[in-house]
Amino acid sequence: MPFVHVTKNVYAVPTPGANSKIEDCFDEATKAMTVGGKTFNDGKDFDRDLHYGKKIFAHKVVRPNADSIDFGGFRPLLTNLVAAINSHRTV
């Protein structure tokens, strides 16, 4: 099952893949974009002189480039969200 029905209208829909995170849905070209000469790092502890994190990724990479980013990697997650919605409709 691609989701877990927690209670009432609460569902947990994990990102696809073992130990995955939402940033894994973006293609490598998007994650390779530099901002101010820095590269993306989605970890918790990183050298801020060399890398930028998730917030900057969202605001300085994804938002301004949304028209040209390939969001195809989100398809499995969106499919699982639709499955949860459809399941809730039958309850």
N, C-alpha and C positions, 0 to 999 in steps of 0.2 A: 504494500500500500504506500503510495507516494506522500501520504500525509497522516497525521494522527488527530482524531477527533478528541479534544481535551474535555470540553463540557459545553453544553448549550450551543452557542454559535462561535465557539473558540476552537480554532484548528491550528495545528503546528505543521508548517510546510517547510521542511529543511531544503537547503540548497542541494542539488544533485551531486552525488559523488562523496566518497569517504573524506572526512576532514576538509570539506570544501567551504568556501566563503563566497559572498556575493561578488567580490571582485574577480573570482575565477570565471565568471560568466562573460567577462570582457575578453576580446581577442588580444593577442600578444602585441599587435601594432598599437592599440589604444593604451595598454599598460606600459608601453615603451616610450610614450610621449614624455618629453622633458619639460620642466617648468623652471625657469630661472637657472638653467644649467643643471638642475637636479633630476634624478630619476625616481620613479615610484617605488615605494616600499610599503607593503601592507602589514608588516609586522608591528609589534608593540615597541620594541626597542631598536632604534636605528639612528645612524648619524645624520642629524638634521642639516649638517653642512653639505651632505652629499645627496640626501634623499628627501622626498616629501611624502606625506601620509595620505590617508583616506579622505580627509576633509578637503584638502587641496585637490586631490584627484577628482572628487565630485564637482567642486566649484570651478576649477581652472582647466580641467581636461574634459570631463563629461558634459557639463552644461554648455560651454561654448562650442563644442564639437558634435553636439547631439545629432545634427543633420547628416553628418558624414561617418559616424561610428556604426560599425556592424554590430547590431544587438542580437544577432542570430544565436549567440551562446546562451541567451536567456530562454530560448524556446523550451527546454526541458523543465525549467522552473515554472514558467507560465503554464505549461501543460499540467503540472501538478497542482497549481493554484486553481485552474479550471476544474480539475477533478474534485478538489475540496468544495468548491462552490456548488458543483452539480450534486455532490453527496449531500450537502446541507439542504438543497432544494427538496430532497426526497424525505427529509426527516419531519 
